[in-house]
Amino acid sequence: MPFVNIRITRDGATPAQKAALIHGATQLLVDVLGKNPQTTVVVIDEVDRDNWGIGGETVTARRQRVL
């Protein structure tokens, strides 16, 4: 049973976008590895930007600096 964990920042991904991620990840495993979509699990974790760091700074700080 394949298990896919997608982590994104909590920036308001819509239910439709999340459904597309789940469908796309499942289909990728079907197409590339021949996995059964009925036993493929996809979980989306939404992480607050203050709890996600890149290059020694939070995503919140990084995005404020870029904007």
Secondary structure, DSSP 8 states (H G I E B T S, - for coil): --EEEEEEESS---HHHHHHHHHHHHHHHHHHH---GGG-EEEEEEE-GGG-EETTEEHHHHHHHH-
